[in-house]
Amino acid sequence: MKVRWAVLALVGAVLAGCGSGAGTGSGRESGVPRVQSKGDFPELPLERYEFNAEDNKRMEEAESRLAQRCMRSFGFTDFPLNPEQRGEGSGGNGNSVALTISTVSPYGMLDLDHVRRWGYGFDPDRLRTRRSDAMPKGRALRQGEFEVLYGAFGTGRGGATAVVNGRKVPEGGCSGEAMRQVMGDIAKTTRVWAYVAGRTGKLDKAVAKDTRVRKAFRDWSRCVEDKGFKRYESPAHAFRDKAWRKGVDGGNTSRTKRELGTAVADVECNRKLNTAGVWWVVSAEKQRADLRRDKDRYDAVRKDQDRVRATVREVLGEE
């Protein structure tokens, strides 16, 4: 799914590690993958109907090139490909504090090295590096450029259409025009981004209610409790315990002894019982059923994806 820099989303990493234990609740039933790391997950059926990270990177590059061409057509001949989003009236981000939201997958975390050091929080140095890598490298926007790049949104004139050099600025400015050229009309844009995400969210709720997943979570919960920690309904509930973030600014956690101990027990039990593997097999089953029920809608999403990818290839000069 496409992620923009309005919010930094930190998803609980699922990295390689060494698990142990088998027996009752070990998740070694036929057809259930043994999940110890992110690489152990087979592809879920609906993943084929979502843009991946490489798609998102290429779409952003295509939109940047189209926006640059549009801006230069309005007389901004030195407009950079990836301008820094600052300038009078832009609400610049130079000294702003990033809003950080920590979240986790329904099956929890599996990175034992990470939780031993950071518990349910994140490594701030890694966050700074990722943010720096993602920031635009071009010069800062000038005021006039900002208004044309974002159209009436940036003019402060109550939605009035801006006119520059005798030409009307497109709705949403050159940035909005570039997005429409890549993504298509609003109906297709909404479908290609929102449909699968919406279905996945609903299916995740159904997965959580499935008797197999509920049993897997109960086994996991007892395992964590047997290690001397609080009993939680699921790995996601353990991650979201408000105690970890009480009195801590910036979205990180306090990394108390109890938090670190709980997080380690959480991951050890998840790996031992293959909780994530059970979650995957139930998710895959429900996603396949949803694909069969709504084949026409998913086919429409796939056609939208193919159209967008073809446009991106054309803009990037690959065909």
Secondary structure, 3 states (H helix, E strand, C coil): CCCCCCCEEEECCCCCCCCCCCCCCCCCCCCCCCCCCHHHCCCCHHHHHCCCHHHHHHHHHHHHHHHHHHHHHCCCCCCCCCCECCCCCCCCCCCCCCCEEEECCCCCCCCHHHHHHHCCCCCHHHHHHHHHHHCCCCCECCHHHHHHHHCHHHHCCCCCCCEECCEECCCCHHHHHHHHHHHCCHHHHHHHHHHHHHHHHHHHHHHHHCHHHHHHHHHHHHHHHHCCCCCCCCHHHHHCCHHHHCCCCCCCCCCCHHHHHHHHHHHHHHHHHCHHHHHHHHHHHHHHHHHHHCHHHHHHHHHHHHHHHHHHHHHCCCC
